[in-house]
Amino acid sequence: MFSELTCHVGKVEIGKGKIGLIAGPCVAESRDLCLSVAEHLVGVAGKHKIGLVFKASFDKANRSSLSSYRGPGMDQGLKWLDEVAAEFSIPVLTDIHEPGQAETVAEVVDCIQIPAFLCRQTDLLVAAGNTGKAVNVKKGQFMSPESMKNIVEKIRAAQNTDILLTERGTFFGYNRLVNDFRSIPLMQDYAPVVFDATHSIQLPGSLGVASGGQKEFVPVLARAAAAAGADAFFLETHPSPDKALSDAASQVPLDEVEELVGDIMKIITALK
């Protein structure tokens, strides 16, 4: 139960029973959105005594359609993330898609995230590892939990041991994902494991030009992952999910995050 390994994301430690929350909007839509969501999450994390890492993407380079909103771009997105980190004294996370982005992003963020579709890209993993910042790798929908050991070894070869692995579902037929909760204890042998509750309920490509989702099942899966001993939880959240510019069908309403985190922590307390 819980990984015996640890990962430091800024001042937040994840692993060995120390629980983390990685949360924020899918995309950094605006400065005001980032700051307002971060402020709310800081309150939730403080109340439930969970380590908070704020997440927002500056570019969604793997959208279903060319017409989908991608984000504000690296320069603007990093500026907003830097403001969040300074305003609330919390670590921040964003994803990269190309090795050349790693050094610039590492000047601002505390954790670099590798998207699921890119989790086997050696140059990307090594570039992220070489920055010395924590690296969170989303398990590809096509990967077994045991195969993630090789990915961890690529990052460790860069002399970086601050690694997280994220379970976010496996392809099951068309437009469906399924979670194998055995992935959590299996991957905990390699690194602390994050459960991505919002991407796990996506219906990839089901809207034709975008992914659908069943956000009503986020609490069900998050509670199950807590019972399975996950070390951290990943939630994308927005004050008005239906108006979100990306992943509108799967983001948790911001005003529901506190209840969900409370449920997660009750389960974890019972396990301890």
N, C-alpha and C positions, 0 to 999 in steps of 0.2 A: 504494500500500500504506500503510494507516493515514491518518487524516485529517490535513490540514495545519492544522486548527483545533484549539483546545484548550478544555477546560471545567474550571473549578476547583470542586471539591466539598469545601468546607472546605480541609484541607491536601493533599488528593489532586488531582493534575492528570491529566487524561485527554486523550489526543490527541498527535499528533506522536511516536508511538512509545512513549508512556507509557501502560501498560496498567492498567485498573481492574477490580476485582471488586465487584459489587453483590450482596450475599448476606445471607440471613437467613430466618427462617420466613415463611410466607405471612401469617399473622396473629400479632400479639402476644398469644399465648394466656395468658401469665403473665410476671411479673417474672423468675422463675427461668429460664424457657425463654429469654427474651431474653438474659439475662446469660450463661448457659452456652453458648448457640450463638455469641454474640459472642466469648467467650473462645477457643473452638475456632478460629473463623475468623481471629482475630488471629494465632494461632500459624501457621496455614496461610499467611496473607498474608506474614508475616515470613519464613518459610522460603523462599517462592518470589519474594519481592521484588515483590509486586504491591500496588497501592494499594487499600485496603479501604474500602468504604462499607457500613455495616450497614443492612439493610432489614427493616422489619416494618410491617404495616398495622394501623391502629386500627379500621378499618371496611371491610368488603367489601360495598359497596352495590349491587353488580351480580351477586349470586349467582343461580343458576338457579331456586332455590325460596325462597319466603317463610320456610320452616322452616330454611334453611341458617344455620349459625353465621356471624355477621358480624364479631365482634370485641368488645373491651372498651369501645369508645367513645373519643372524642377525648381527654378529660381524663386517663383512666387510661393510655391508650396512649402519649400524649406524655410522661407522667411516667416510664414505663419506658424510652422512647427516650432521654430526658434522662439517666437513670441509666447507660445503656450508653455514651453519649458521654462522660460524666464519668469512668466507671470505666476505660475503655480508651483514652481520648483519640483516638477515631475519629469521622469524620463519620457522620451518620445520615440516612436517607431514609424518607419515607412518602408515601402518595398522598392526594390530596384529590378530592372529588366536587362541591363547591360553591364558588363564588367567595368566599363569606363565611368559609370555613375557612382561607383562605390566610394572613392576617396572624397568626392565632393559631398555626398550625402552624409558620410561619417563625420564631417566637420560640424554637423548640427545634431544628428540623432544619436540615441544611445543603443538602438537595436536596428539592424538591417534585416528586412524580411525578404525571403526568396519565395516567389509565387509557386504554387503547386505544379503548374505546367513546366516550370523551369528547374525543378528540384534536382535534376541530374546533370545540369550544365556545369561541368568542372570549372571552367574559367570564371563563371559567375560566383560559384561557391568559394573558390580560392581568393578572389578579389574581395569578397565580403569578409572572409576570415582574416585577410591581411590587414584590414583596418584596425583590428584590435577591439572593435565593438562587438557586442553580443549579436548573434545571428539566429534568427528564427526561420526554420525551413518548413514550409507547408508540405505535408506528405502528398505526393502526386496521386491523383485518382486512379492511377495505373500501377501504383507501387504497393508491395506487401510491407507490413511493418518490419519484418526481418531485413528487407533490402535497404532500409534507412541507415543501417549500420555503416554501409559504404559511404554514404553521404556525410555522416558525422566524421568519418576518418579523413575525408577530403578537407574539411574545415580544420580539424585538429592538426593536419599536416602543415597548416599555416601558423602553428603555435597558438591557436585560439581554442580555449575550452569552455567559453561562455556560449553555449549552444542550447537552443530549444527546438523541439520537433512538434509539429502541429498535426493532429488528426482532424480531417475535414471531409471525410466520406470517400467512398469508392464508387465508381460507375456501376450501375446495375440496370441493364437495359437502356432504353431511350429516355432521356430527360429525367433520370432519377439518380439519386445518390443514396447509399446505405452506409451506416456506421457499423463497423465490427469493433465492439468495445474491448476485445482482446488486444487491439492495437495499443491501448494505453499501457497496460503492464509490460507488453512485449517491448515497446520502444523505450520504456523507462530504464532499460538496461543500458541504453546509449546516451540518453539525455533526459532532462525533465520534459514532460509532455503537456502541451497545451491542447485543450479541446475547443475547436472552432464551431460554436453552436449555430452561428448564423449562415455560414456557407454550407454547413451540412444539410440544411433544409432547402437549399436551392434546387430548382428544376432547370438544369443547364440548357439554355437555348430554347426553352419551351414556348417563349413568346415570339419566336421567329427572329426578331431583331434584338432580343435581350433575354436574360434568364428570369424565369419566374421563381416562385418560392412559396413556402407554407410556414410563415413566421409563427403561426399558432403552435407549432411543434418545437420551437426553440426551447421553452422551459422544460419540456419533457426530456429532450436530449441532454440539456445542460445538467439536469438533476441526475440522469443516468450516468453521465460522465463523472459527476462528483462522487457518486456511489462506487464507481470503478477506480477512483483514486487519482483523477487528473490533478496535475500540479498547478495548472493555470487555465483560465477561461478567456476565450476570444469572442467579443461581441461587437458587431457593428450596430451603431445606434444613431438615431436622428430624431429631432423634435417633431418632425412631420414626415414619416417615412414615405408616404404616398407622393410627396413632392420632392423626394430626394432625386438627385441627378444621376445616381448610379445605385444599382441593387435595391431599388425601391421596394421590391417584393419580399425582401428577406431581412431588412433592418428592423431592430427592435425599437419601438417607441421609447424615447428617452425617459418619459415618466414611468415606464414599467421596469427600468433597469434595477432600481433599488429593491423591489420585491423579489426579482429574480436572483440578485446577488445574495439577498437574505436567505432565500431557500437553499442556495448552493452552500453557504457557510454553515447553515444548520446541519446539513448532511455531513459536511466535513468535520464539524465538531463532534458529531455522533461517532464518526469513524475513529477519531482520535481517542 
